[in-house]
Amino acid sequence: MEAVADNRVSDIAIKCSAQSSKTQTFLNLACWCVSEDPGPAMWVMAAKDEAETFVRDRVAPTFKNCRPVEGAKIRESKLEFTFATMPFYFVGAGSPSKLQSKPIRWLFLDEVRNYPPGALDTVLKRTRSFWNSRRLIISTPDLENDAVDRAYEAGDQRVFHFVCPGRSQLQPLKFEQLKWESNETTKPGETIRYACVSCGHAIKGHACRAQGDCPERALRANQPSYAASPRQLPLERAPAAVGVVALHRRGIHRRQSRAPCRRHLAVQNIRQRNPGRIMGRPARRD
């Protein structure tokens, strides 16, 4: 988000795993653009009907709940917001006329791997009229050398590094550093930990995410690119992932049980703290 506010930056590429808050991050950036640094904006999705649903379910509520954005809004339609300082368009990548018709300063390109052939090259030309334009690409990767992979390789290729509590060494997360005690069914259980590549210090819990950064690389300072991995999950959720990988390595495919919902966990927590208090009812006193 800091790179978006830097006028020296022209292109930003992010490839990340599914369900990693990438779309919400883009929405937060869109709110910042409208409020702090306005200019004509366009959000491109793979299809028009998908864009309409996205605007209704995600964009409109986000804009409404952001006071500066809601205060600047003049009118809105299915695929367009008009603010006092800028327009904001939402289009499908399958419409060449929509991609070519307007000069754009803020260009949000969502899930570019699903764009039809030629659409990405067409829409990237919309920012030529602005010296301080930004072109933001964010997508889950698909194949090697696809659109998001090429955009990432063209940038400075930053990855998340965390600080080892043992030696304070900055290092990237690597799956091979996850260690656990194996048994006949390869169930990691409570033994799962992350071993520091330098000192072997056993790291558990959220320590891998407590302190970290994405160090810059001296490739292209004006074109940052980031790779976000599911390995950046807290280690409390790692046993299930490790178990699946281990079972697949051994040729065993087992359906994982569904994780409990938040409401169930909250009720369970209440029961543990006060057995008489269930579903918000106070404990009975004799």
Helices and strands as residue ranges (DSSP letters): G 3-5, E 11-16, H 22-36, E 41-45, H 48-54, I 55-59, H 60-64, H 67-72, E 73-76, E 80-83, E 87-92, H 96-100, E 106-110, G 112-114, H 119-124, G 125-127, E 134-139, H 147-154, E 158-159, E 161-163, E 170-172, G 175-177, E 178-179, G 189-191, E 193-195, E 202-203, H 207-210, E 212-213, E 225-228, G 230-232, G 235-237, H 238-249, H 262-273
